[in-house]
Amino acid sequence: MTMRIDWRYLDERGPYKDDNSKNRGFTLIDADEKDGKVVIADLLESFYEDMKEPVKIVNIRREEEERLS
C-alpha cells in the first residue's frame, strides 16, 4: 500500500514561512501492512531516515492506486 506524507520544514523559509496552509513537499512510501493495517512506526521510521532537515508532518493518507498509474 502506498502512503503519502505531506510535510513542512520546522524552520520554514521563503513564501512558505508565513502561510501554514502551504506544504513544502510530499513523500510517497510503500508501507508495510500487518493484518491489513499500515504499521505506522515503520512508515515514520522510513520517512524520517530520508529527511535531511527537521520537518513536521502535516498529513498522512493512503494514495489511491489508480492515481499512481
Backbone hydrogen bonds, N-H to C=O, Kabsch-Sander energy under -0.5 kcal/mol:
donor,donor_aa,acceptor,acceptor_aa,energy
3,M,29,I,-3.0
4,R,61,R,-3.6
5,I,27,T,-2.6
6,D,4,R,-0.5
6,D,59,N,-2.6
7,W,25,G,-2.4
8,R,56,K,-2.1
10,L,54,P,-2.2
12,E,9,Y,-0.5
12,E,10,L,-0.9
16,Y,13,R,-1.1
17,K,14,G,-1.5
19,D,16,Y,-0.6
20,N,18,D,-0.6
22,K,19,D,-1.7
24,R,7,W,-1.5
25,G,7,W,-1.7
27,T,5,I,-2.0
29,I,3,M,-2.6
31,A,1,M,-3.2
31,A,29,I,-0.9
34,K,37,K,-2.9
37,K,34,K,-1.4
39,V,32,D,-2.1
40,I,38,V,-1.2
43,L,39,V,-2.0
44,L,40,I,-2.9
45,E,41,A,-2.1
46,S,42,D,-2.3
47,F,43,L,-2.1
48,Y,44,L,-2.9
49,E,45,E,-1.7
50,D,46,S,-0.8
50,D,47,F,-1.0
51,M,47,F,-0.7
56,K,8,R,-3.0
58,V,6,D,-2.9
59,N,6,D,-1.4
61,R,4,R,-2.3
63,E,2,T,-2.7
67,R,64,E,-1.0
68,L,64,E,-0.8
68,L,65,E,-0.8
69,S,65,E,-0.7
